[in-house]
Amino acid sequence: MSYVRIFPVSTTNIIITGTGGQGIVLASRIIAQVAFKSGFDVKESEIHGMAQRGGSVISHIRFGALVYSPNIPSGMADIMVALEELEALRHLHFLKSGGMVILNKKKILPAVAENKDYPQNVEHLIKQEAFIVNSIDAEKIAKELGNSKVENSVILGFLSIFLPFKEEIWYEVITNSVPPKTVEINIKAFNEGRRLAKKNAILEQGIRNSTEAKT
């Protein structure tokens, strides 16, 4: 995993991708609302394929001092949040050189495909393209917390350490975006994702410092 990078505040471009039914629309609107409440100009767009059948869904989020278009051109995304592995491969062309993928370790087999047709070792394939990959098994973490439906809150927490937004604003927006009865577990899931990302970043930096000391 890469060391924590807070992306510059000129214009930051985020792609969220996955399949229909994974909650991409809500996740992207939470990020956009957090950016707006943090004082940034924000543009957002969503493209729904055959979403109702579990088809591809992709959301573009752009924030900065002044953003003109909601659409991220190919090769310009700073971060891709992939809620499903195959969808990460499908939309890699949006990432800029050296861009980062937050890869949810989840496979959803397309209705017309067989298991043998699903690409193996997706994380390795992405790294071969010289992108940074931070992987997380959000569903496993959510289940350990007692509710698999908070998977996306885990991922948002993981993403949050890479963005210039205060925790308090994340909490406010999440609280106002999820059903009242689920606020506590969603905040808990967010914090767990954030804790894991920080832990991994510290470990990665420690490894880097150790390697540099030996050279």
MDAnalysis code that builds the backbone (N, CA, C; Angstrom):
import MDAnalysis as mda
import numpy as np

u = mda.Universe.empty(645, n_residues=215, atom_resindex=np.repeat(np.arange(215), 3), trajectory=True)
u.add_TopologyAttr("name", ["N", "CA", "C"] * 215)
u.add_TopologyAttr("resid", np.arange(1, 216))
u.add_TopologyAttr("resname", ["MET", "SER", "TYR", "VAL", "ARG", "ILE", "PHE", "PRO", "VAL", "SER", "THR", "THR", "ASN", "ILE", "ILE", "ILE", "THR", "GLY", "THR", "GLY", "GLY", "GLN", "GLY", "ILE", "VAL", "LEU", "ALA", "SER", "ARG", "ILE", "ILE", "ALA", "GLN", "VAL", "ALA", "PHE", "LYS", "SER", "GLY", "PHE", "ASP", "VAL", "LYS", "GLU", "SER", "GLU", "ILE", "HIS", "GLY", "MET", "ALA", "GLN", "ARG", "GLY", "GLY", "SER", "VAL", "ILE", "SER", "HIS", "ILE", "ARG", "PHE", "GLY", "ALA", "LEU", "VAL", "TYR", "SER", "PRO", "ASN", "ILE", "PRO", "SER", "GLY", "MET", "ALA", "ASP", "ILE", "MET", "VAL", "ALA", "LEU", "GLU", "GLU", "LEU", "GLU", "ALA", "LEU", "ARG", "HIS", "LEU", "HIS", "PHE", "LEU", "LYS", "SER", "GLY", "GLY", "MET", "VAL", "ILE", "LEU", "ASN", "LYS", "LYS", "LYS", "ILE", "LEU", "PRO", "ALA", "VAL", "ALA", "GLU", "ASN", "LYS", "ASP", "TYR", "PRO", "GLN", "ASN", "VAL", "GLU", "HIS", "LEU", "ILE", "LYS", "GLN", "GLU", "ALA", "PHE", "ILE", "VAL", "ASN", "SER", "ILE", "ASP", "ALA", "GLU", "LYS", "ILE", "ALA", "LYS", "GLU", "LEU", "GLY", "ASN", "SER", "LYS", "VAL", "GLU", "ASN", "SER", "VAL", "ILE", "LEU", "GLY", "PHE", "LEU", "SER", "ILE", "PHE", "LEU", "PRO", "PHE", "LYS", "GLU", "GLU", "ILE", "TRP", "TYR", "GLU", "VAL", "ILE", "THR", "ASN", "SER", "VAL", "PRO", "PRO", "LYS", "THR", "VAL", "GLU", "ILE", "ASN", "ILE", "LYS", "ALA", "PHE", "ASN", "GLU", "GLY", "ARG", "ARG", "LEU", "ALA", "LYS", "LYS", "ASN", "ALA", "ILE", "LEU", "GLU", "GLN", "GLY", "ILE", "ARG", "ASN", "SER", "THR", "GLU", "ALA", "LYS", "THR"])
u.atoms.positions = np.array([
    [0.843, -1.201, 0.000],
    [0.000, 0.000, 0.000],
    [0.874, 1.247, 0.000],
    [0.408, 2.305, -0.673],
    [1.187, 3.528, -0.749],
    [1.070, 4.323, 0.546],
    [2.057, 5.190, 0.764],
    [1.979, 6.117, 1.893],
    [0.826, 7.086, 1.641],
    [0.252, 7.595, 2.710],
    [-0.910, 8.473, 2.589],
    [-0.573, 9.703, 1.762],
    [-1.389, 9.960, 0.747],
    [-1.250, 11.165, -0.058],
    [-2.547, 11.948, 0.007],
    [-2.478, 13.181, 0.470],
    [-3.626, 14.060, 0.384],
    [-3.529, 14.738, -0.973],
    [-4.496, 14.496, -1.841],
    [-4.408, 15.015, -3.199],
    [-4.574, 16.525, -3.209],
    [-3.900, 17.201, -4.124],
    [-3.935, 18.659, -4.186],
    [-5.345, 19.182, -4.411],
    [-5.545, 20.450, -4.029],
    [-6.885, 21.008, -4.050],
    [-7.172, 21.774, -5.335],
    [-6.372, 21.642, -6.406],
    [-6.690, 22.283, -7.675],
    [-7.986, 21.679, -8.197],
    [-7.892, 20.495, -8.779],
    [-9.089, 19.709, -9.109],
    [-8.757, 18.257, -8.866],
    [-9.521, 17.607, -8.040],
    [-9.334, 16.185, -7.750],
    [-10.457, 15.411, -8.426],
    [-10.066, 14.359, -9.137],
    [-11.012, 13.564, -9.919],
    [-11.111, 12.150, -9.361],
    [-12.324, 11.735, -9.031],
    [-12.547, 10.411, -8.443],
    [-13.567, 9.642, -9.278],
    [-13.219, 8.424, -9.619],
    [-14.138, 7.510, -10.287],
    [-14.589, 6.461, -9.269],
    [-15.883, 6.210, -9.202],
    [-16.394, 5.096, -8.409],
    [-17.088, 4.146, -9.369],
    [-16.708, 2.889, -9.317],
    [-17.292, 1.933, -10.238],
    [-17.642, 0.625, -9.535],
    [-18.609, -0.047, -10.107],
    [-19.060, -1.321, -9.564],
    [-20.235, -1.803, -10.370],
    [-21.108, -2.560, -9.762],
    [-22.276, -3.073, -10.469],
    [-23.561, -2.574, -9.819],
    [-24.656, -2.699, -10.562],
    [-25.946, -2.271, -10.052],
    [-26.287, -2.966, -8.750],
    [-26.776, -2.191, -7.797],
    [-27.146, -2.754, -6.509],
    [-26.079, -2.648, -5.446],
    [-24.898, -2.117, -5.800],
    [-23.814, -1.997, -4.825],
    [-23.817, -0.675, -4.067],
    [-24.752, 0.180, -4.355],
    [-24.841, 1.439, -3.604],
    [-23.904, 2.525, -4.081],
    [-23.547, 2.487, -5.363],
    [-22.609, 3.472, -5.900],
    [-23.186, 4.882, -5.875],
    [-24.458, 5.012, -6.181],
    [-25.078, 6.335, -6.221],
    [-25.012, 7.008, -4.855],
    [-25.369, 6.286, -3.807],
    [-25.322, 6.861, -2.464],
    [-23.891, 7.190, -2.057],
    [-22.960, 6.290, -2.318],
    [-21.558, 6.521, -1.949],
    [-21.012, 7.764, -2.633],
    [-21.303, 7.912, -3.917],
    [-20.786, 9.061, -4.653],
    [-21.421, 10.364, -4.176],
    [-22.685, 10.311, -3.819],
    [-23.344, 11.524, -3.337],
    [-22.847, 11.921, -1.962],
    [-22.477, 10.950, -1.150],
    [-21.874, 11.273, 0.151],
    [-20.546, 11.991, -0.054],
    [-19.709, 11.466, -0.944],
    [-18.412, 12.111, -1.209],
    [-18.627, 13.525, -1.743],
    [-19.535, 13.677, -2.699],
    [-19.795, 14.988, -3.286],
    [-20.293, 15.969, -2.231],
    [-21.161, 15.511, -1.346],
    [-21.708, 16.389, -0.302],
    [-20.627, 16.767, 0.708],
    [-19.753, 15.835, 1.042],
    [-18.651, 16.142, 1.958],
    [-17.743, 17.198, 1.328],
    [-17.440, 17.045, 0.046],
    [-16.595, 18.025, -0.654],
    [-17.259, 19.396, -0.672],
    [-18.557, 19.427, -0.935],
    [-19.298, 20.695, -0.975],
    [-19.287, 21.379, 0.391],
    [-19.549, 20.613, 1.441],
    [-19.564, 21.177, 2.784],
    [-18.170, 21.583, 3.254],
    [-17.148, 21.072, 2.571],
    [-15.770, 21.447, 2.894],
    [-15.332, 22.702, 2.139],
    [-16.236, 23.258, 1.343],
    [-15.960, 24.533, 0.691],
    [-15.501, 24.442, -0.746],
    [-15.592, 23.266, -1.352],
    [-15.143, 23.093, -2.723],
    [-16.295, 23.201, -3.709],
    [-15.953, 23.611, -4.928],
    [-16.886, 23.491, -6.035],
    [-16.912, 22.012, -6.422],
    [-18.102, 21.472, -6.646],
    [-18.231, 20.029, -6.890],
    [-19.111, 19.779, -8.101],
    [-18.683, 18.829, -8.927],
    [-19.518, 18.350, -10.024],
    [-19.557, 16.830, -9.952],
    [-20.720, 16.270, -10.256],
    [-20.901, 14.824, -10.171],
    [-21.751, 14.345, -11.331],
    [-21.414, 13.189, -11.874],
    [-22.255, 12.582, -12.899],
    [-22.251, 11.076, -12.716],
    [-23.314, 10.451, -13.151],
    [-23.457, 8.998, -13.016],
    [-23.864, 8.403, -14.347],
    [-23.285, 7.253, -14.656],
    [-23.636, 6.525, -15.866],
    [-24.119, 5.153, -15.446],
    [-25.349, 4.854, -15.766],
    [-25.931, 3.571, -15.403],
    [-26.044, 2.707, -16.649],
    [-25.379, 1.565, -16.610],
    [-25.556, 0.604, -17.685],
    [-26.836, -0.156, -17.418],
    [-26.757, -1.473, -17.446],
    [-27.919, -2.294, -17.110],
    [-27.925, -2.511, -15.602],
    [-28.062, -1.393, -14.866],
    [-27.874, -1.417, -13.421],
    [-28.830, -2.376, -12.717],
    [-30.065, -2.424, -13.202],
    [-31.046, -3.263, -12.526],
    [-30.724, -4.748, -12.679],
    [-29.894, -5.071, -13.649],
    [-29.510, -6.463, -13.866],
    [-28.095, -6.741, -13.355],
    [-27.578, -5.860, -12.545],
    [-26.222, -6.044, -12.033],
    [-25.160, -5.618, -13.017],
    [-25.542, -4.759, -13.978],
    [-24.591, -4.285, -14.972],
    [-23.683, -3.203, -14.418],
    [-22.818, -2.718, -15.266],
    [-21.814, -1.745, -14.868],
    [-22.433, -0.399, -14.499],
    [-21.929, 0.174, -13.405],
    [-22.338, 1.520, -12.980],
    [-21.063, 2.292, -12.664],
    [-21.000, 3.537, -13.135],
    [-19.809, 4.351, -12.873],
    [-20.232, 5.769, -12.508],
    [-19.552, 6.343, -11.541],
    [-19.836, 7.704, -11.101],
    [-18.560, 8.539, -11.184],
    [-18.706, 9.776, -11.659],
    [-17.599, 10.727, -11.721],
    [-17.811, 11.788, -10.654],
    [-16.787, 12.068, -9.868],
    [-16.845, 13.136, -8.873],
    [-15.623, 14.017, -9.063],
    [-15.850, 15.311, -9.206],
    [-14.750, 16.269, -9.373],
    [-14.942, 17.400, -8.359],
    [-13.876, 17.756, -7.661],
    [-13.978, 18.888, -6.740],
    [-12.692, 19.702, -6.783],
    [-12.834, 21.003, -6.523],
    [-11.694, 21.911, -6.542],
    [-12.173, 23.333, -6.333],
    [-11.292, 24.292, -6.620],
    [-11.671, 25.693, -6.462],
    [-12.772, 26.072, -7.442],
    [-12.660, 25.581, -8.679],
    [-13.667, 25.845, -9.699],
    [-13.652, 24.694, -10.699],
    [-14.766, 24.010, -10.814],
    [-14.869, 22.849, -11.695],
    [-15.921, 23.143, -12.753],
    [-15.565, 22.968, -14.026],
    [-16.472, 23.325, -15.110],
    [-17.320, 22.159, -15.599],
    [-16.741, 20.971, -15.674],
    [-17.458, 19.836, -16.249],
    [-17.581, 18.701, -15.233],
    [-18.692, 17.993, -15.237],
    [-18.843, 16.859, -14.319],
    [-18.163, 15.588, -14.808],
    [-17.746, 15.574, -16.065],
    [-17.187, 14.354, -16.642],
    [-15.663, 14.346, -16.597],
    [-15.119, 13.243, -16.151],
    [-13.660, 13.085, -16.071],
    [-13.157, 12.499, -17.385],
    [-12.265, 13.199, -18.070],
    [-11.731, 12.662, -19.326],
    [-10.868, 11.420, -19.073],
    [-10.755, 10.591, -20.071],
    [-9.886, 9.417, -19.976],
    [-8.467, 9.846, -19.637],
    [-7.852, 9.144, -18.698],
    [-6.474, 9.437, -18.310],
    [-6.324, 10.578, -17.328],
    [-7.416, 11.013, -16.681],
    [-7.341, 12.172, -15.796],
    [-7.778, 11.901, -14.363],
    [-8.249, 10.707, -14.040],
    [-8.719, 10.419, -12.681],
    [-7.552, 10.210, -11.725],
    [-7.622, 10.827, -10.570],
    [-6.598, 10.649, -9.535],
    [-6.812, 9.339, -8.783],
    [-8.067, 9.038, -8.512],
    [-8.420, 7.873, -7.702],
    [-9.576, 7.126, -8.362],
    [-9.479, 5.810, -8.366],
    [-10.628, 4.975, -8.700],
    [-10.989, 4.154, -7.479],
    [-12.245, 4.220, -7.077],
    [-12.766, 3.363, -6.016],
    [-13.573, 2.271, -6.711],
    [-13.037, 1.063, -6.716],
    [-13.686, -0.048, -7.406],
    [-14.356, -0.953, -6.389],
    [-15.678, -0.981, -6.407],
    [-16.410, -1.820, -5.467],
    [-16.434, -3.279, -5.907],
    [-16.012, -3.522, -7.138],
    [-15.969, -4.878, -7.689],
    [-14.748, -4.987, -8.587],
    [-14.082, -6.135, -8.552],
    [-12.767, -6.266, -9.190],
    [-12.802, -6.130, -10.712],
    [-13.720, -6.813, -11.369],
    [-13.771, -6.757, -12.827],
    [-14.047, -5.345, -13.321],
    [-14.872, -4.615, -12.574],
    [-15.189, -3.241, -12.959],
    [-13.966, -2.338, -12.865],
    [-13.031, -2.679, -11.985],
    [-11.779, -1.917, -11.913],
    [-11.023, -2.046, -13.229],
    [-10.910, -3.265, -13.732],
    [-10.226, -3.487, -15.006],
    [-10.947, -2.789, -16.151],
    [-12.250, -2.828, -16.108],
    [-13.055, -2.265, -17.198],
    [-12.847, -0.759, -17.356],
    [-12.554, -0.080, -16.241],
    [-12.499, 1.382, -16.281],
    [-11.112, 1.953, -15.964],
    [-10.088, 1.136, -16.070],
    [-8.727, 1.616, -15.793],
    [-8.314, 2.775, -16.685],
    [-8.878, 2.845, -17.868],
    [-8.477, 3.889, -18.820],
    [-8.751, 5.294, -18.288],
    [-9.605, 5.416, -17.275],
    [-9.867, 6.741, -16.711],
    [-8.711, 7.252, -15.851],
    [-7.887, 6.352, -15.316],
    [-6.834, 6.757, -14.386],
    [-5.678, 7.444, -15.095],
    [-5.137, 8.460, -14.436],
    [-3.933, 9.098, -14.941],
    [-2.721, 8.233, -14.601],
    [-1.601, 8.513, -15.211],
    [-0.376, 7.774, -14.933],
    [-0.027, 7.874, -13.455],
    [0.195, 6.726, -12.815],
    [0.504, 6.721, -11.393],
    [-0.704, 6.894, -10.497],
    [-1.909, 6.830, -11.085],
    [-3.132, 6.979, -10.303],
    [-3.332, 5.817, -9.334],
    [-4.270, 5.997, -8.427],
    [-4.475, 5.033, -7.357],
    [-5.833, 4.348, -7.465],
    [-5.824, 3.041, -7.212],
    [-7.058, 2.262, -7.162],
    [-7.281, 1.772, -5.741],
    [-8.437, 2.065, -5.188],
    [-8.870, 1.416, -3.954],
    [-9.743, 0.247, -4.399],
    [-9.216, -0.948, -4.253],
    [-9.822, -2.141, -4.825],
    [-10.518, -2.975, -3.762],
    [-11.832, -3.028, -3.846],
    [-12.592, -3.897, -2.962],
    [-12.452, -5.336, -3.458],
    [-12.001, -6.210, -2.598],
    [-11.740, -7.599, -2.986],
    [-13.065, -8.364, -3.065],
    [-13.790, -8.067, -4.123],
    [-15.108, -8.676, -4.300],
    [-15.324, -9.011, -5.764],
    [-15.800, -10.222, -6.014],
    [-16.066, -10.667, -7.381],
    [-17.559, -10.931, -7.540],
    [-18.146, -10.275, -8.534],
    [-19.539, -10.510, -8.876],
    [-19.557, -11.011, -10.309],
    [-19.870, -12.257, -10.486],
    [-19.809, -12.883, -11.801],
    [-20.930, -12.345, -12.693],
    [-20.581, -11.804, -13.876],
    [-21.623, -11.354, -14.809],
    [-22.574, -12.488, -15.160],
    [-23.828, -12.137, -15.425],
    [-24.855, -13.152, -15.662],
    [-24.538, -14.043, -16.853],
    [-23.839, -13.500, -17.842],
    [-23.574, -14.262, -19.070],
    [-22.218, -14.960, -19.042],
    [-21.506, -14.877, -17.918],
    [-20.154, -15.437, -17.843],
    [-20.112, -16.622, -16.897],
    [-19.074, -17.431, -17.064],
    [-18.805, -18.531, -16.157],
    [-17.604, -18.165, -15.299],
    [-17.460, -18.851, -14.177],
    [-16.385, -18.536, -13.247],
    [-15.012, -18.592, -13.908],
    [-14.832, -19.544, -14.831],
    [-13.534, -19.709, -15.497],
    [-13.190, -18.511, -16.379],
    [-14.211, -17.727, -16.745],
    [-13.977, -16.569, -17.607],
    [-13.581, -15.326, -16.815],
    [-13.740, -15.374, -15.498],
    [-13.445, -14.198, -14.674],
    [-11.926, -14.054, -14.545],
    [-11.377, -12.859, -14.779],
    [-9.923, -12.662, -14.674],
    [-9.391, -13.024, -13.291],
    [-8.267, -13.704, -13.254],
    [-7.637, -14.068, -11.996],
    [-6.595, -13.019, -11.604],
    [-6.411, -12.849, -10.308],
    [-5.396, -11.940, -9.774],
    [-5.525, -10.535, -10.360],
    [-6.681, -9.944, -10.191],
    [-6.956, -8.614, -10.730],
    [-5.995, -7.572, -10.168],
    [-5.688, -7.678, -8.893],
    [-4.775, -6.711, -8.279],
    [-3.431, -6.703, -8.998],
    [-2.908, -7.881, -9.312],
    [-1.632, -7.981, -10.021],
    [-1.740, -7.372, -11.420],
    [-2.838, -7.612, -12.096],
    [-3.033, -7.073, -13.441],
    [-3.034, -5.543, -13.417],
    [-3.638, -4.969, -12.394],
    [-3.662, -3.511, -12.292],
    [-2.271, -2.964, -12.004],
    [-1.544, -3.619, -11.111],
    [-0.188, -3.173, -10.791],
    [0.730, -3.251, -11.999],
    [0.476, -4.207, -12.867],
    [1.279, -4.325, -14.088],
    [1.155, -3.091, -14.979],
    [0.059, -2.364, -14.807],
    [-0.153, -1.141, -15.579],
    [0.441, 0.081, -14.877],
    [1.216, -0.163, -13.821],
    [1.936, 0.883, -13.078],
    [1.011, 1.796, -12.275],
    [-0.159, 1.271, -11.887],
    [-1.030, 2.014, -10.991],
    [-0.794, 1.555, -9.551],
    [-1.076, 2.443, -8.611],
    [-0.986, 2.105, -7.190],
    [-2.278, 1.405, -6.782],
    [-2.154, 0.298, -6.077],
    [-3.344, -0.446, -5.658],
    [-3.370, -0.578, -4.138],
    [-4.467, -0.135, -3.556],
    [-4.731, -0.340, -2.138],
    [-5.970, -1.233, -2.043],
    [-5.784, -2.466, -1.630],
    [-6.907, -3.406, -1.610],
    [-7.491, -3.536, -0.202],
    [-8.783, -3.856, -0.168],
    [-9.492, -4.000, 1.101],
    [-10.634, -4.993, 0.914],
    [-10.813, -5.858, 1.870],
    [-11.952, -6.782, 1.854],
    [-13.041, -6.172, 2.730],
    [-13.784, -5.239, 2.137],
    [-14.757, -4.460, 2.914],
    [-15.918, -5.312, 3.398],
    [-16.326, -6.283, 2.599],
    [-17.442, -7.127, 3.013],
    [-17.087, -7.944, 4.253],
    [-15.878, -8.461, 4.287],
    [-15.426, -9.223, 5.450],
    [-15.432, -8.354, 6.701],
    [-14.922, -7.133, 6.568],
    [-14.887, -6.218, 7.711],
    [-16.296, -5.881, 8.168],
    [-17.185, -5.621, 7.208],
    [-18.569, -5.284, 7.548],
    [-19.249, -6.433, 8.294],
    [-19.009, -7.646, 7.838],
    [-19.601, -8.807, 8.509],
    [-19.055, -8.962, 9.925],
    [-17.767, -8.675, 10.094],
    [-17.174, -8.750, 11.431],
    [-17.783, -7.714, 12.364],
    [-18.250, -6.604, 11.781],
    [-18.915, -5.564, 12.573],
    [-20.370, -5.907, 12.852],
    [-20.866, -6.929, 12.151],
    [-22.220, -7.390, 12.416],
    [-23.274, -7.003, 11.402],
    [-22.855, -6.338, 10.297],
    [-23.839, -5.920, 9.296],
    [-23.154, -5.774, 7.944],
    [-23.392, -6.717, 7.048],
    [-22.730, -6.695, 5.738],
    [-23.161, -5.513, 4.876],
    [-24.274, -4.861, 5.242],
    [-24.780, -3.751, 4.443],
    [-23.976, -2.467, 4.622],
    [-23.046, -2.447, 5.573],
    [-22.233, -1.232, 5.780],
    [-20.887, -1.327, 5.065],
    [-20.811, -2.221, 4.104],
    [-19.579, -2.426, 3.325],
    [-19.062, -1.121, 2.723],
    [-19.956, -0.330, 2.143],
    [-19.513, 0.899, 1.496],
    [-19.030, 1.946, 2.485],
    [-19.550, 1.929, 3.699],
    [-19.055, 2.861, 4.717],
    [-17.624, 2.523, 5.113],
    [-17.296, 1.237, 5.107],
    [-15.912, 0.822, 5.339],
    [-15.013, 1.401, 4.245],
    [-15.461, 1.299, 3.005],
    [-14.674, 1.788, 1.876],
    [-14.542, 3.305, 1.916],
    [-15.615, 4.000, 2.276],
    [-15.535, 5.459, 2.386],
    [-14.541, 5.872, 3.463],
    [-14.520, 5.143, 4.572],
    [-13.540, 5.432, 5.613],
    [-12.125, 5.231, 5.114],
    [-11.926, 4.166, 4.359],
    [-10.602, 3.886, 3.784],
    [-10.187, 5.011, 2.839],
    [-11.117, 5.429, 1.989],
    [-10.839, 6.512, 1.043],
    [-10.539, 7.823, 1.751],
    [-11.175, 8.064, 2.872],
    [-11.162, 9.388, 3.503],
    [-9.774, 9.896, 3.864],
    [-8.832, 8.985, 4.140],
    [-7.517, 9.474, 4.560],
    [-6.719, 10.074, 3.396],
    [-7.198, 9.847, 2.181],
    [-6.519, 10.378, 1.004],
    [-7.102, 11.708, 0.538],
    [-8.118, 12.187, 1.221],
    [-8.820, 13.390, 0.789],
    [-8.760, 14.471, 1.876],
    [-8.808, 15.745, 1.475],
    [-8.600, 16.858, 2.424],
    [-9.861, 17.294, 3.155],
    [-10.621, 16.336, 3.692],
    [-11.869, 16.652, 4.374],
    [-11.774, 16.274, 5.847],
    [-12.383, 17.061, 6.692],
    [-12.374, 16.788, 8.127],
    [-13.309, 15.625, 8.466],
    [-12.898, 14.859, 9.463],
    [-13.713, 13.720, 9.897],
    [-15.124, 14.159, 10.281],
    [-15.231, 15.308, 10.941],
    [-16.526, 15.764, 11.426],
    [-17.524, 15.949, 10.292],
    [-17.025, 16.389, 9.134],
    [-17.919, 16.593, 7.990],
    [-18.369, 15.251, 7.430],
    [-17.463, 14.284, 7.372],
    [-17.857, 12.933, 6.970],
    [-18.966, 12.407, 7.881],
    [-18.773, 12.556, 9.184],
    [-19.766, 12.064, 10.145],
    [-21.129, 12.732, 9.917],
    [-21.097, 14.037, 9.706],
    [-22.346, 14.781, 9.506],
    [-23.092, 14.287, 8.269],
    [-22.365, 14.145, 7.170],
    [-23.008, 13.750, 5.912],
    [-23.501, 12.307, 5.975],
    [-22.692, 11.418, 6.529],
    [-23.134, 10.024, 6.663],
    [-24.382, 9.934, 7.530],
    [-24.379, 10.666, 8.634],
    [-25.528, 10.662, 9.549],
    [-26.801, 11.096, 8.845],
    [-26.683, 12.067, 7.946],
    [-27.856, 12.593, 7.251],
    [-28.212, 11.806, 5.992],
    [-27.397, 10.807, 5.654],
    [-27.594, 10.087, 4.391],
    [-28.086, 8.659, 4.556],
    [-27.935, 8.098, 5.740],
    [-28.331, 6.704, 5.962],
    [-29.553, 6.657, 6.882],
    [-30.309, 5.552, 6.885],
    [-31.459, 5.440, 7.784],
    [-31.047, 5.671, 9.236],
    [-31.851, 6.384, 10.005],
    [-31.500, 6.729, 11.395],
    [-31.066, 5.536, 12.243],
    [-31.710, 4.398, 12.064],
    [-31.382, 3.229, 12.869],
    [-30.003, 2.649, 12.551],
    [-29.440, 3.052, 11.405],
    [-28.148, 2.487, 10.986],
    [-26.994, 3.469, 11.139],
    [-27.272, 4.648, 11.682],
    [-26.214, 5.664, 11.783],
    [-25.027, 5.137, 12.584],
    [-25.289, 4.569, 13.734],
    [-24.196, 4.126, 14.611],
    [-23.311, 3.086, 13.944],
    [-23.889, 2.079, 13.293],
    [-23.090, 1.026, 12.680],
    [-22.360, 1.551, 11.444],
    [-22.970, 2.504, 10.724],
    [-22.287, 3.081, 9.561],
    [-21.086, 3.923, 9.980],
    [-21.229, 4.681, 11.050],
    [-20.102, 5.468, 11.562],
    [-19.004, 4.533, 12.063],
    [-19.396, 3.473, 12.715],
    [-18.424, 2.486, 13.197],
    [-17.672, 1.864, 12.026],
    [-18.390, 1.545, 10.950],
    [-17.768, 0.965, 9.761],
    [-16.818, 1.966, 9.105],
    [-17.248, 3.219, 9.017],
    [-16.393, 4.272, 8.464],
    [-15.096, 4.383, 9.255],
    [-15.203, 4.408, 10.564],
    [-14.020, 4.535, 11.414],
    [-13.089, 3.335, 11.268],
    [-13.674, 2.148, 11.084],
    [-12.851, 0.953, 10.926],
    [-12.083, 0.994, 9.606],
    [-12.734, 1.435, 8.543],
    [-12.042, 1.580, 7.270],
    [-10.937, 2.613, 7.353],
    [-11.202, 3.703, 8.016],
    [-10.200, 4.758, 8.183],
    [-9.023, 4.265, 9.024],
    [-9.333, 3.520, 10.090],
    [-8.277, 2.979, 10.945],
    [-7.376, 2.015, 10.166],
    [-7.991, 1.167, 9.361],
    [-7.219, 0.197, 8.584],
    [-6.309, 0.891, 7.573],
    [-6.829, 1.905, 6.902],
    [-6.027, 2.628, 5.918],
    [-4.828, 3.312, 6.577],
    [-5.060, 3.924, 7.736],
    [-3.955, 4.575, 8.450],
    [-2.916, 3.554, 8.896],
    [-3.394, 2.420, 9.410],
    [-2.485, 1.369, 9.866],
    [-1.613, 0.864, 8.730],
    [-2.232, 0.603, 7.585],
    [-1.485, 0.100, 6.431],
    [-0.487, 1.129, 5.914],
    [-0.886, 2.410, 5.945],
    [0.006, 3.472, 5.482],
    [1.224, 3.592, 6.383],
    [1.026, 3.478, 7.681],
    [2.142, 3.558, 8.630],
    [3.099, 2.385, 8.432],
    [2.525, 1.190, 8.226],
    [3.360, 0.010, 7.989],
    [4.161, 0.164, 6.707],
    [3.503, 0.670, 5.670],
    [4.177, 0.850, 4.383],
    [5.304, 1.860, 4.506],
    [5.054, 2.943, 5.238],
    [6.097, 3.951, 5.410],
    [7.255, 3.384, 6.209],
    [6.950, 2.548, 7.203],
    [8.012, 1.916, 7.980],
    [8.884, 1.022, 7.122],
    [8.251, 0.272, 6.221],
    [9.012, -0.581, 5.301],
    [9.876, 0.261, 4.386],
    [9.322, 1.370, 3.902],
    [10.076, 2.239, 2.999],
    [11.280, 2.843, 3.719],
    [11.074, 3.301, 4.950],
    [12.178, 3.891, 5.706],
    [13.269, 2.869, 5.982],
    [12.860, 1.639, 6.277],
    [13.829, 0.569, 6.550],
    [14.640, 0.255, 5.309],
    [13.977, 0.236, 4.150],
    [14.664, -0.056, 2.885],
    [15.645, 1.055, 2.534],
    [15.217, 2.298, 2.749],
    [16.099, 3.422, 2.441],
    [17.299, 3.449, 3.362],
    [17.131, 3.033, 4.606],
    [18.244, 3.022, 5.569],
    [19.302, 2.001, 5.194],
    [18.900, 0.938, 4.499],
    [19.833, -0.125, 4.119],
    [20.596, 0.197, 2.841],
    [20.116, 1.180, 2.100],
    [20.762, 1.509, 0.830],
    [21.763, 2.643, 0.988],
])
